[in-house]
Amino acid sequence: MNYLAHAVLSFGNPGILTGNMISDFVKGRKKYKYPLEIMYGIQLHRLIDNFTDHHPATKKAESFFRADYRLYSGPIIDIVYDHFLANDKNEFKTALELKKFADETYQSLEKSRHLFPHVFASMFPFMKNQDWLYHYHMVTGIQKSLHGLYHRALYMNPPEKAYHIFLHRYTELQSCYEEFFPQVKQYALEVLNNFNAH
């Protein structure tokens, strides 16, 4: 899953949110230096990613991109899922509601900025100033995100074909998202409840 999904699946908990957002940049045993809730967020992020990667709907969605993008089909679907989440009326009834959520997420993360790993600390101002979480709801936002992935990746083919596939397979990809997201949301809630029980 990508940034919007990990923010939503933090369920308004600031510590979980911070851990969820920085997880990819925390390596090895470094997660143990963080407060407990942030550590839980780091672990939740990894469990969500594992659930996502093995879900049949994700496998189907990835299949549209695999011939051209191989291992990068997974990260592409992470971005695509955020588009459908941003437009999911069960989560955000209006674009204004999405904008409010995005702004509240940035404000919450600001309070933990001193704990950010270096790479995320460098990236966060761009996320906030360019309002990534809000712009996922537009297809142009997805186009920009695919270009961002391409510039970070070592061996990814140019992103124009991925954007074309996204538009061409839009309805099928949306169906994959609609099958998948309620299940990952329920899974994340169960994981958090399990953390809280210990």
RABELFEN-V80093 format. One record per backbone hydrogen bond with DSSP energy under -1.0 kcal/mol. NH is the residue of the N-H (numbers start at 1). CO is the residue of the C=O. Records with the same first field share a line. If there is no record, write none. Layout:
BEGIN
NH->CO ; CO
END
This chain:
BEGIN
6->2
7->3
8->4
9->5
10->7
11->8
13->10
17->13
18->14
19->15
20->16
21->17
22->18
23->19
25->22
26->23
30->27
32->29
33->30
34->31
39->35
40->36
41->37
42->38
43->39
44->40
45->41
46->42
47->43
48->44
49->45
50->46
51->47
52->48
53->49
54->50
55->52
59->55
60->56
61->57
62->58
63->59
65->62
66->62
69->65
70->66
72->69
73->70
76->72
77->73
78->74
79->75
80->76
81->77
82->78
83->79
84->80
85->81
86->82
87->83
88->85
91->88
92->88
98->94
99->95
100->96
101->97
102->98
103->99
104->100
105->101
106->102
107->103
108->104
109->105
110->106
112->109
113->110
115->112
116->113
121->117
122->118
123->119
124->120
127->123
128->124
129->125
130->126
132->127
135->131
136->132
137->134
138->135
142->138
143->139
144->140
145->141
146->142
147->143
148->144
149->145
150->146
151->147
152->148
153->149
163->159
164->160
165->161
166->162
167->163
168->164
169->165
173->169
174->170
175->171
176->172
177->173
178->174
179->175
180->176
181->177
184->180
185->181
186->182
187->183
188->184
189->185
190->186
191->187
192->188
193->189
194->190
195->191
196->192
197->193
198->195
END
